[in-house]
Amino acid sequence: MERYETPDLRVTLYENGTSIRDIANEKVKDNEPKREDVDDPFYLYDLGDVVTKDKLWAKLLPNVEVFFAVKSNPDPVIIRLLIGLGKSFDCASKKEIKMVLDLGASADRIIFAHPYKQESHLRFAKEKGVRLMTFDTAEELQKVKRVHPKAQLVLRIRYDDSTATFNYGAKFGCRGEEVRPLLEIAKKLGLDVVGISFHVGSEASNPQIFSDAIRFTRPLFDIGTSLGFNMKLLDLGGGFPGRLYPKATFDKFADVITRALDEHFPASSGVRIIAEPGTFYTRSAGYLVANVIAKRVNKVDINERRERVSVLFPY
């Protein structure tokens, strides 16, 4: 066992096969996280799990660049690990951009993936050299023109998976019929649109939705090209499954995505493909260690015959 510790970083290396339960018991016994109240809960992260996910991504989607969604888990240890693995980052605020830069990432490895940005955040991005960012309204284009006219813009469209854990279409993304008018406005303003993005929703369950979305974006690239833009980037967003044993389902997603990209955006197209996985990388890596301080048993009815069972509620 080896330990590496700085004021904001505490990592312990264990031999393969060491159980999370044993590690948790050791931390509780030694109060190793140095908690003031020793019975407070704390998190353990298995960084090896994050590395395993990265290897799985590289194997199944080797031509899709990872821009890790910082909002899904902004823990500095996770971010530092991903920087070391050569990943890029999807940031949604000034705070996230600052943290990623302070931890050692370069500005060209960040996409400011929030369609509605505060002017102060946009100004900060300009000062730090962050150019790649999303938009989906004419008002945002006017703001970018005023504050950060050299930005490289990615138009976010709406394409939802109705079965996803969380859908974002009600908040973000323009409809297909809005694409040409928005691109025409960007052209008149002298702004640089470089691609299209979408987000099917958090933890999508239907891999076919990615194929449909990729197919839908192909003619939108043609619209941009016809207006004189160099359309060179497709952002697949997030939504990739990240549960404890994700290989079977992620295999299906990766296969569907690869076939759709080969058909609509082959390597010969020159289009750069990126994605913004978040929970895919970290959902199965975290463990909450909590102290059960009390138990309560309640009798509850389970059907119309009013049969009763005992339910245990830990606190």
C-alpha positions in Angstrom: 0.0 0.0 0.0 1.3 3.4 -1.0 -0.1 6.9 -0.2 0.2 10.1 -2.1 -1.0 13.3 -0.4 -1.2 17.0 -1.1 -3.4 19.7 0.5 -6.2 18.9 -1.9 -5.3 15.3 -3.0 -5.2 12.0 -1.1 -4.7 8.8 -3.0 -3.9 5.4 -1.7 -2.7 2.5 -3.9 -3.8 -1.0 -3.1 -3.0 -4.4 -4.5 -5.5 -5.8 -7.0 -8.2 -7.7 -5.3 -8.5 -5.6 -2.2 -12.2 -5.2 -1.5 -13.9 -1.8 -1.2 -15.5 -3.1 2.1 -12.0 -3.7 3.6 -10.8 -0.3 2.4 -13.8 1.4 3.9 -13.4 -0.4 7.2 -9.7 0.6 7.3 -10.6 4.3 6.7 -13.2 4.3 9.4 -10.9 2.7 11.9 -8.1 5.1 11.2 -10.3 8.1 10.5 -8.0 8.5 7.5 -10.0 11.2 5.8 -9.4 13.3 9.0 -13.0 14.1 9.6 -13.8 16.3 12.6 -16.9 14.2 13.4 -15.7 10.7 12.9 -19.1 9.3 12.3 -19.8 11.6 9.3 -20.2 9.9 5.9 -17.5 10.2 3.3 -16.9 9.0 -0.3 -14.3 6.6 -1.6 -13.4 6.7 -5.3 -11.9 3.7 -7.2 -9.7 5.5 -9.7 -8.9 2.1 -11.3 -12.5 1.9 -12.3 -12.2 5.3 -14.1 -9.1 4.0 -16.0 -11.0 0.9 -16.9 -13.8 2.9 -18.4 -11.3 5.0 -20.3 -9.8 1.9 -21.8 -13.3 0.6 -22.7 -14.1 3.9 -24.5 -10.7 3.8 -26.4 -11.4 0.2 -27.5 -15.0 0.7 -28.6 -15.1 4.3 -29.8 -11.4 5.1 -30.7 -12.3 7.8 -33.1 -14.5 9.8 -30.7 -12.6 12.3 -28.5 -13.7 12.5 -24.9 -14.6 15.9 -23.4 -15.5 14.8 -19.8 -18.6 16.6 -18.5 -17.2 18.3 -15.4 -20.6 18.9 -13.9 -21.1 15.2 -13.5 -18.3 14.9 -11.0 -16.0 18.0 -10.4 -13.7 16.2 -7.8 -10.2 17.5 -8.4 -8.7 14.0 -8.1 -11.0 12.8 -10.9 -10.1 15.8 -13.1 -6.4 15.4 -12.5 -6.6 11.7 -13.4 -8.4 12.5 -16.7 -5.9 15.2 -17.5 -3.2 12.6 -17.1 -5.1 10.3 -19.4 -5.1 13.0 -22.1 -8.8 13.8 -21.9 -10.5 17.1 -22.7 -13.4 18.8 -20.8 -16.9 20.0 -21.2 -17.3 23.0 -18.9 -20.6 24.8 -18.2 -19.5 27.7 -16.1 -16.6 30.1 -15.3 -16.0 28.1 -12.1 -15.6 24.8 -14.0 -13.3 26.4 -16.6 -11.1 27.9 -13.9 -10.8 24.7 -12.0 -9.9 22.6 -15.0 -7.3 25.2 -16.1 -5.9 25.5 -12.6 -5.4 21.7 -12.5 -3.3 21.8 -15.6 -5.6 21.4 -18.6 -5.0 23.7 -21.6 -7.7 26.0 -23.0 -7.8 24.2 -26.3 -9.0 21.1 -24.5 -12.2 22.8 -23.2 -15.6 23.3 -24.8 -17.8 25.8 -23.0 -20.9 23.7 -23.5 -23.6 25.9 -22.1 -25.9 27.5 -24.7 -26.7 30.4 -22.4 -23.6 32.0 -20.8 -23.3 34.9 -18.4 -21.4 37.8 -20.0 -18.8 37.7 -17.2 -18.3 34.0 -17.8 -18.0 34.5 -21.6 -15.4 37.3 -20.9 -13.4 35.0 -18.7 -13.4 32.3 -21.4 -12.0 34.9 -23.9 -9.3 36.0 -21.4 -8.2 32.4 -20.9 -8.2 31.5 -24.5 -11.3 29.2 -24.5 -12.8 29.5 -27.9 -15.0 26.4 -28.5 -18.5 26.9 -27.3 -22.2 26.1 -28.0 -25.2 28.3 -28.8 -28.8 27.7 -29.8 -30.4 31.2 -30.0 -30.0 34.5 -31.9 -29.7 36.3 -28.6 -26.7 34.2 -27.7 -25.1 35.0 -31.0 -25.5 38.7 -30.4 -23.9 38.3 -27.0 -20.9 36.3 -28.4 -20.5 39.0 -31.1 -20.3 41.6 -28.4 -18.0 39.8 -25.9 -16.1 37.0 -27.7 -16.3 37.5 -31.5 -13.4 35.1 -32.2 -15.2 32.2 -30.6 -15.6 28.9 -32.5 -19.3 28.2 -32.3 -21.1 24.9 -32.2 -24.9 24.9 -32.9 -26.8 22.7 -30.4 -29.9 21.1 -31.8 -32.6 19.3 -29.9 -32.8 15.5 -30.2 -34.2 13.7 -27.1 -34.4 10.1 -26.0 -37.8 10.0 -24.2 -36.5 7.1 -22.1 -33.5 8.9 -20.8 -33.1 9.6 -17.0 -33.1 13.3 -17.7 -34.1 15.1 -20.9 -32.7 18.6 -21.8 -34.7 19.4 -24.8 -37.2 21.6 -23.0 -34.2 23.8 -22.0 -31.5 23.5 -24.6 -31.3 22.9 -28.4 -32.9 24.5 -31.4 -35.3 22.6 -33.7 -34.4 21.6 -37.2 -36.4 24.4 -38.9 -34.4 26.9 -36.8 -31.0 25.8 -38.0 -30.8 27.8 -41.3 -32.1 31.1 -39.8 -29.6 30.8 -36.9 -26.7 30.1 -39.2 -27.7 33.0 -41.5 -27.6 35.3 -38.5 -24.2 34.0 -37.5 -23.0 34.6 -41.0 -24.3 38.2 -41.0 -22.6 38.8 -37.7 -19.3 37.5 -39.1 -19.1 34.7 -36.5 -17.4 31.4 -37.0 -19.6 28.3 -36.8 -17.6 25.1 -36.9 -20.1 22.4 -36.1 -23.3 20.8 -34.6 -23.9 19.3 -31.2 -26.8 17.4 -29.6 -27.5 15.7 -26.3 -30.0 12.9 -26.1 -30.4 13.1 -22.3 -28.6 11.7 -19.3 -28.1 7.9 -19.3 -30.1 7.1 -22.4 -31.5 3.6 -22.7 -32.1 3.4 -26.4 -28.8 3.3 -28.5 -30.8 3.8 -31.7 -31.4 7.4 -30.7 -27.7 8.2 -31.4 -28.0 6.7 -34.9 -31.1 8.8 -35.5 -29.5 12.0 -34.2 -26.3 11.5 -36.3 -28.4 10.9 -39.4 -30.4 14.0 -38.6 -27.3 16.2 -38.4 -25.9 15.3 -41.7 -28.0 17.7 -43.9 -27.5 20.4 -41.2 -23.8 20.2 -42.0 -24.6 20.7 -45.6 -26.6 23.8 -44.8 -23.7 25.3 -42.9 -21.3 24.5 -45.7 -23.6 26.1 -48.3 -23.5 29.3 -46.2 -19.7 29.3 -46.3 -18.9 27.8 -42.8 -16.1 25.3 -42.4 -18.3 22.6 -40.7 -15.6 20.4 -39.1 -16.9 19.2 -35.7 -19.8 16.9 -34.5 -20.4 16.8 -30.8 -22.4 13.7 -29.7 -23.0 15.1 -26.3 -23.6 12.7 -23.3 -26.1 10.0 -22.3 -23.8 7.0 -22.3 -24.6 4.3 -19.8 -22.4 4.2 -16.7 -23.8 1.7 -14.3 -21.7 -0.8 -12.4 -21.3 -3.3 -15.1 -21.9 -1.3 -18.3 -19.9 -3.3 -20.9 -22.9 -5.1 -22.5 -25.0 -2.0 -22.9 -22.1 0.2 -23.8 -21.1 -2.3 -26.5 -24.5 -1.8 -28.1 -24.2 2.0 -27.9 -20.7 2.0 -29.4 -21.7 -0.4 -32.2 -24.7 1.7 -33.2 -22.7 4.9 -33.0 -19.8 3.5 -35.0 -22.0 2.3 -37.8 -23.9 5.6 -38.0 -20.6 7.6 -38.1 -19.2 5.3 -40.8 -22.3 6.0 -42.9 -22.8 9.7 -42.4 -19.4 11.0 -41.2 -16.7 8.7 -42.4 -13.1 9.5 -41.7 -12.8 10.8 -45.3 -15.3 13.6 -44.4 -12.6 15.2 -42.2 -15.2 15.9 -39.5 -13.8 15.8 -35.9 -16.1 13.7 -33.7 -16.2 14.5 -29.9 -18.5 13.5 -27.1 -19.2 14.6 -23.5 -19.5 11.5 -21.3 -19.8 12.2 -17.6 -21.5 9.5 -15.5 -20.1 6.9 -17.9 -16.7 7.5 -16.4 -17.6 8.0 -12.7 -20.9 6.5 -11.8 -19.5 3.1 -10.8 -16.3 4.5 -9.3 -17.8 6.2 -6.2 -18.8 4.6 -2.9 -20.6 6.4 -0.1 -19.5 5.2 3.3 -22.1 6.0 5.9 -22.8 5.1 9.5 -26.1 3.6 10.4 -27.1 5.3 13.6 -30.6 3.8 14.1 -33.1 1.4 12.6 -36.9 1.5 12.5 -39.3 -1.2 11.4 -42.8 -0.2 10.1 -45.7 -2.4 9.1 -47.1 -1.5 5.7 -49.9 -2.8 3.5 -48.7 -4.3 0.2 -52.0 -5.1 -1.7 -55.7 -4.7 -1.7 -56.1 -7.6 0.8 -54.1 -5.4 3.2 -51.4 -8.0 3.8 -48.7 -6.5 5.9 -45.0 -6.8 5.7 -42.2 -5.3 7.8 -40.0 -2.7 6.2 -36.6 -1.7 7.7 -35.6 1.9 7.4 -31.9 2.5 8.3 -30.9 6.1 9.4 
